[in-house]
Amino acid sequence: DPNSAIHWQPLQVDYDIAWDKFRTGSRSIRLAKMYFWQGVGQFALLNLTQPSTITFRYHLAGEEVDLADVHLDIQFQSGKFMYNTRAVQKGTYDFKEFVMAVGPLEPVLSVFVSVVLKGDNGALWLDDFSIFVTKVTPEEE
């Protein structure tokens, strides 16, 4: 969806749509050091009924990144939560692909993925992101 970036929720302060730096398409999400931290998040209601592996695939570019995290937070049908955090690569770099996979898990109700830029400086660009669900076969349980 060419407008998918506008459906991300800002965390703390709003994010920018970058028209001048992107991996594919014509834009990306840009987080720039404006406050102590800036982030963006996306909620997905999955309502799964069987164990599954959840995979978040995304591409990041960085400029003078000191401190940033990617989060994959999962709520299960049972009401329990699982919080997964991965540090973002420091420094300056062009778009690179990253993958976070968790599972197989008990049936998942929802996931919340977010990218948070923290620290004193830097900028991050997020592009080509997706969430995949891989159902577990009875033999794998």
C-alpha positions in Angstrom: 0.0 0.0 0.0 1.6 3.3 -1.1 0.1 5.1 2.0 1.0 2.4 4.6 3.6 4.7 6.3 0.9 7.1 7.3 -0.8 4.4 9.4 2.1 4.1 11.8 1.6 5.6 15.2 4.1 8.2 16.5 5.7 7.4 19.9 6.5 10.5 22.0 6.7 12.9 19.0 5.6 12.6 15.4 7.8 11.1 12.7 8.6 12.3 9.2 7.8 10.8 5.8 11.1 11.0 3.9 10.7 11.6 0.2 14.4 11.8 -0.5 15.7 8.5 1.0 14.0 5.2 0.6 14.9 1.6 -0.3 12.0 0.9 -2.7 8.9 2.8 -3.6 8.9 6.6 -3.2 9.2 7.2 0.6 10.3 5.9 4.0 9.7 6.7 7.6 12.3 9.0 9.1 13.1 9.3 12.8 15.5 12.2 13.6 17.0 13.3 16.9 14.7 16.1 17.9 13.9 15.2 21.5 15.3 12.7 24.0 13.7 9.9 22.0 11.4 9.5 19.0 9.7 6.4 17.8 7.1 4.9 15.5 4.9 1.8 16.1 2.4 -0.4 14.3 -0.3 -2.6 15.9 -1.6 -5.8 14.2 -4.5 -7.9 15.5 -3.8 -11.4 14.4 -6.3 -13.4 16.5 -4.5 -16.8 15.8 -6.0 -20.0 17.1 -2.9 -22.3 16.9 0.8 -22.0 17.8 2.8 -19.9 15.3 6.1 -18.2 14.6 6.0 -14.4 14.3 8.6 -12.8 12.0 9.1 -9.0 11.6 11.3 -8.2 8.5 12.4 -4.6 8.0 15.1 -2.4 6.4 16.9 0.4 8.3 19.4 3.0 7.2 21.2 5.0 9.8 23.1 8.3 10.2 25.3 8.8 13.2 23.0 6.4 15.3 24.1 6.1 18.9 21.2 4.3 20.5 18.1 2.8 19.1 15.9 -0.3 19.5 13.4 -2.4 17.6 10.6 -4.0 19.6 8.3 -6.9 18.8 5.8 -7.1 21.6 3.3 -10.0 21.5 0.0 -10.6 23.4 -1.2 -14.2 23.5 -4.8 -15.3 23.5 -4.2 -16.4 27.2 -3.7 -12.7 28.1 0.1 -13.1 28.7 2.7 -10.9 27.1 6.1 -11.4 25.6 8.5 -8.4 25.0 11.3 -8.8 22.5 13.9 -6.0 22.0 16.9 -5.8 19.6 19.5 -3.0 19.6 19.8 -1.2 16.3 23.2 -1.1 14.6 25.2 2.0 15.6 26.9 4.4 13.1 26.1 5.4 9.5 25.0 2.9 6.9 22.7 2.5 3.9 19.6 0.3 4.0 20.1 -3.1 5.4 17.7 -5.9 6.0 17.0 -7.2 9.5 14.8 -9.9 10.8 13.3 -10.6 14.2 11.6 -14.0 14.6 9.9 -15.4 17.7 8.4 -18.9 18.1 6.8 -21.2 17.7 4.5 -19.7 20.2 1.1 -20.3 21.8 -1.8 -18.8 19.9 -1.2 -15.0 19.4 -3.9 -12.3 19.8 -1.9 -9.3 18.6 1.6 -7.9 18.0 3.0 -4.3 18.3 6.2 -3.5 16.5 8.1 -0.3 17.1 11.4 1.4 16.3 12.7 3.9 18.8 15.6 6.3 18.3 17.2 7.4 21.6 20.3 9.2 22.7 21.9 12.5 21.8 21.9 12.4 18.0 21.3 10.5 14.8 18.6 9.6 12.3 17.0 6.3 11.2 15.0 5.5 8.1 12.6 2.5 8.1 11.4 1.0 4.9 10.0 -2.3 3.4 8.6 -3.7 6.7 6.3 -6.7 7.0 5.0 -9.2 9.6 4.8 -12.9 8.7 3.0 -15.6 10.5 4.1 -19.2 10.1 1.7 -21.7 11.6 3.2 -24.7 13.3 2.2 -28.2 12.0 1.1 -30.8 14.5 4.4 -32.7 14.0 6.3 -29.6 15.2 4.4 -29.0 18.4 
